[in-house]
């Protein structure tokens, strides 16, 4: 695929799709690393005298965070250090009028793309390219830049429609994320280690299956819900925790997981000890999770995982292995992150709390290969799925417009 290094943009109107989906509390959009990342490409294009028209989404219809993008314009202005004008329209007369008045080097943010039903229409790219939304905006631009890697696993109109009609390029975030994740997915040096945990076992199991069945990883280190499910699949007694897993609906994958563990158990590492709160609220450790609710992997597990990590050549860290926000349960995550920091492996990190954990434990980010702000796109890519937005950019690179 082509990148903005291949784009001669001076004087051109360039549509730029970013992902600045923000945390929203009581209607207030909070700042996030995504604004800083999106600002890089926007600022560069504006500096090259493009007329920059920004497209973005926020939330989903019916959710509390489904709000207009006026506040996002203010946050983008802060991070680009340039004025980002906002218009509460996407492809109507008001938006088109603002696009027509836009001067070279100036930036305009259009309304939330998901306010319009065509954005989430389930259809192939060539059909989405014929929607009024895409056709109208494409007719007022000369190029399209996709910098929304964290939404690249979605085949939505603003992500895959424009490359059917306009020369299309990857922005800085898109290119950087894709290169880093490709490096782990196609790692030639072994061993490769995946560290999986958190409260989304379906995603983890998808990764486990693909990595093991396609020889993409040598060790799969588990914690959190997926670790507990793997322990049950191994025949361990999880006591009341099994009932909790069943109530949450997590246990539905157990039959398939049990068969998987029997076949690929050599690559899967499960916790051998756990940390919990004793009657005084102090950290205590046990060899079994059958008794009390656990909040962290135990010290023997953490040290065993760290040893595997230090011998690795590529590592994917999906997120913290315990309730690291609580001081008494931070050690598992700290030990694992320090092991990654001191290893010679190329490391890829993702997951909602990863950046906070890196800051908390003073991890030298220069020792980390890449920290991704994407979640679902990384998991989809590492699970062997095609990313529609990437495919659209690759297809565009072969087209003549």
C-alpha positions, -999 to +999 in steps of 0.1 A: +000+000+000+010+036-006+017+060+023+016+098+025+052+098+014+038+090-020+012+118-019+018+152-035-009+171-016-002+208-019-034+226-028-054+194-029-084+186-008-075+155+012-100+134+032-083+120+063-101+093+083-088+091+119-099+072+150-103+096+179-131+076+196-128+091+231-139+082+266-170+102+274-182+110+310-215+130+314-213+142+278-177+154+281-151+138+258-118+131+275-084+134+260-066+102+250-034+091+232-054+087+200-057+125+196-019+129+198-014+101+173-040+114+148-026+149+151+007+137+135-007+130+101-032+159+101-004+184+111+019+170+084-006+173+056-016+208+067+021+218+068+024+206+032-005+230+023-032+204+018-068+213+025-074+188+052-109+174+058-111+151+088-135+122+092-140+104+125-166+085+146-176+085+182-195+058+200-224+037+187-260+046+182-279+044+215-249+045+237-241+073+262-209+082+243-227+087+209-221+125+208-212+152+182-175+159+175-173+196+185-152+187+216-130+165+194-121+195+172-109+213+203-088+183+214-073+179+179-065+217+179-046+212+211-025+183+197-020+196+162-012+231+176-034+244+147-070+255+146-093+226+137-127+240+126-158+219+132-190+217+112-220+199+125-227+183+091-211+154+071-220+157+035-249+182+034-248+218+020-233+232+052-203+207+051-198+212+013-198+249+017-171+248+044-150+224+023-153+248-006-140+277+015-112+257+030-077+273+023-045+253+018-030+244+052-063+246+070-082+218+088-119+210+090-135+183+111-168+170+098-196+155+119-196+120+135-197+096+106-219+072+126-247+097+128-255+086+093-269+051+086-248+046+055-216+045+075-225+012+091-243-004+062-233-040+057-221-041+021-189-047+000-166-017-006-178-012-042-214-009-029-204+015-001-186+036-026-219+043-043-236+056-011-246+093-012-222+099+018-191+085+000-199+097-035-207+132-024-175+138-003-153+120-028-165+144-056-151+173-035-117+158-028-086+146-047-071+120-023-080+099+007-058+091+037-067+064+061-050+068+095-075+049+116-057+016+122-077+008+153-109+007+132-092-012+103-110-045+111-143-028+103-156-027+067-175+006+071-181+032+044-157+058+056-129+032+058-133+012+026-156+032+003-133+061-006-104+040-019-128+028-046-131+064-059-100+082-048-062+076-048-057+064-012-028+063+012-019+051+047-013+078+073+016+077+098-003+058+124-017+033+100+017+026+084+035+023+118+009+001+134+007-022+104+045-026+102+048-034+139+020-059+140+032-076+108+066-080+124+052-100+153+028-119+130+055-129+107+084-132+132+112-154+117+133-155+149+119-178+176+107-182+202+076-161+199+056-155+231+019-143+234+009-130+269-029-132+271-053-122+299-080-098+309-118-103+309-124-111+272-118-148+268-134-151+234-107-128+219-080-147+237-092-181+226-093-169+190-057-159+193-047-191+211-063-212+184-047-194+155-013-191+170-011-227+180-027-242+149-006-221+125+027-223+145+027-185+151+038-187+187+060-211+208+045-201+242+011-189+251+012-175+286-023-172+301-038-152+330-072-137+339-103-153+327-087-173+298-061-186+323-089-198+346-107-215+317-075-232+306-070-245+341-105-260+341-098-275+307-067-291+322-089-307+348-081-284+377-107-276+405-116-239+404-143-242+431-168-214+431-149-196+404-163-221+379-199-211+388-190-175+383-175-182+349-207-201+340-229-173+352-210-148+330-213-170+300-176-176+297-178-213+302-195-219+269-161-222+252-150-250+276-158-280+254-138-266+225-111-254+248-107-288+265-101-304+231-077-277+221-057-280+254-053-317+249-038-311+214-017-280+221-011-281+258+027-281+255+025-245+242+000-232+268+013-221+302-013-216+330-008-201+364+007-224+391-002-200+420-024-170+426-027-139+448-059-130+468-069-108+497-068-123+531-092-114+560-072-082+566-072-072+529-035-080+526-020-099+496-017-136+502-007-164+478-021-199+472-015-228+448-052-231+441-078-206+429-106-227+443-109-209+476-109-171+473-113-146+444-079-140+428-066-106+417-031-115+404-009-144+393+014-156+421+051-150+424+061-184+411+040-180+380+053-145+374+089-156+377+083-186+354+067-164+328+095-138+331+121-165+324+102-176+292+100-139+281+137-133+286+145-161+262+120-149+235+127-130+203+092-116+198+065-108+224+029-098+221+015-084+254-023-081+254-026-064+287-019-066+325-020-100+341-037-088+373-054-059+391-022-038+388-040-007+399-041-020+435-006-019+450-009-053+466-017-069+432+007-051+410+037-075+412+026-099+385+022-072+359+054-054+370+075-086+368+062-095+334+067-059+320+102-057+335+111-090+318+099-076+285+119-044+290+151-064+297+147-089+270+162-087+235+128-094+219+108-072+196+077-064+217+042-054+207+019-042+233-019-035+232-049-034+254-068-007+273-047-005+304-012-012+289-001+025+287-011+032+322+008+001+334+039+012+315+038+046+331+032+032+366+062+008+365+085+033+348+091+010+318+116+025+294+095+028+262+127+029+241+131-008+251+096-016+238+091-022+201+056-008+197+027+003+219-005+001+200-036+021+207-057-004+188-075-034+204-098-053+181-077-046+149-046-061+165-064-092+177-080-097+144-047-094+125-028-117+149-057-141+146-051-144+108-081-123+097-080-099+068-084-062+077-109-046+053-093-011+056-058-025+048-072-045+019-088-013+005-055+006+007-037-023-010-063-025-038-061+013-043-023+011-048-029-011-078-056+011-094-055+039-119-080+067-112 
